[in-house]
Amino acid sequence: MKIQVLGTGCAKCSELSTRTEAALKQLNLEVTVEKVSDIREIMAFGVMSTPALVVDGKVCFAGRVPNVDELAKIIAS
């Protein structure tokens, strides 16, 4: 599994990284979360609003920071 947090380094992007790590811990998964901050790479995913979460190459959402439980559901599906 590959998980990427897309964002330029703002507070919301950092919060998404933190919550994603918590969701992975809740699911008992050891997955490295890659932080993508290069605007060209972010745009290559078609994302125009950050933060965004990408799981195995698929953009799951963009422009918001879900709670830990919602993130766990997204990652598990």
C-alpha positions in Angstrom: 0.0 0.0 0.0 1.2 3.5 -0.9 -0.2 6.5 0.9 0.7 10.1 -0.1 -0.4 13.3 1.5 -0.4 16.1 -1.1 0.1 19.6 0.2 2.4 22.6 0.2 3.2 22.4 3.9 0.4 24.4 5.4 -1.2 23.7 8.8 -4.0 21.7 7.3 -1.5 19.5 5.3 0.4 18.8 8.5 -2.8 17.9 10.3 -3.8 15.5 7.5 -0.4 13.8 7.9 -0.9 13.5 11.6 -4.4 12.1 11.3 -3.4 9.7 8.6 -0.7 8.3 10.8 -3.3 7.9 13.6 -5.7 6.1 11.3 -2.9 3.7 10.2 -2.1 3.1 13.9 -5.8 2.5 14.6 -5.9 0.0 11.7 -2.6 -1.6 12.9 -1.0 -1.0 9.6 2.7 -0.1 9.2 2.7 2.0 6.1 5.0 4.9 5.3 3.2 8.1 4.5 4.9 10.1 1.7 4.5 13.8 1.8 4.3 15.4 -1.7 4.8 19.2 -1.6 6.0 19.8 -5.2 3.2 21.7 -6.9 3.9 20.0 -10.3 3.5 16.6 -8.7 0.3 17.6 -6.9 -1.1 19.0 -10.2 -0.2 15.8 -12.0 -2.8 14.1 -9.8 -5.4 16.6 -11.0 -5.6 18.1 -7.5 -6.4 21.8 -7.4 -7.2 22.1 -3.7 -5.0 20.8 -0.9 -4.6 18.9 1.3 -5.4 15.7 -0.5 -4.9 12.0 0.2 -3.8 9.5 -2.4 -4.0 5.8 -1.7 -2.4 3.5 -4.2 -2.4 6.2 -6.9 -6.1 7.1 -6.4 -7.1 10.5 -5.1 -9.5 9.8 -2.2 -10.4 13.4 -1.4 -9.0 16.9 -1.7 -9.5 20.3 0.1 -10.4 19.1 3.5 -9.1 17.2 6.6 -11.3 14.3 7.6 -11.3 13.0 11.1 -9.3 9.9 12.1 -12.3 7.5 11.9 -13.2 8.7 8.3 -9.6 8.3 7.3 -9.4 4.8 8.6 -12.5 3.9 6.6 -11.0 5.4 3.4 -7.7 3.6 3.9 -9.3 0.3 4.7 -11.5 0.3 1.6 
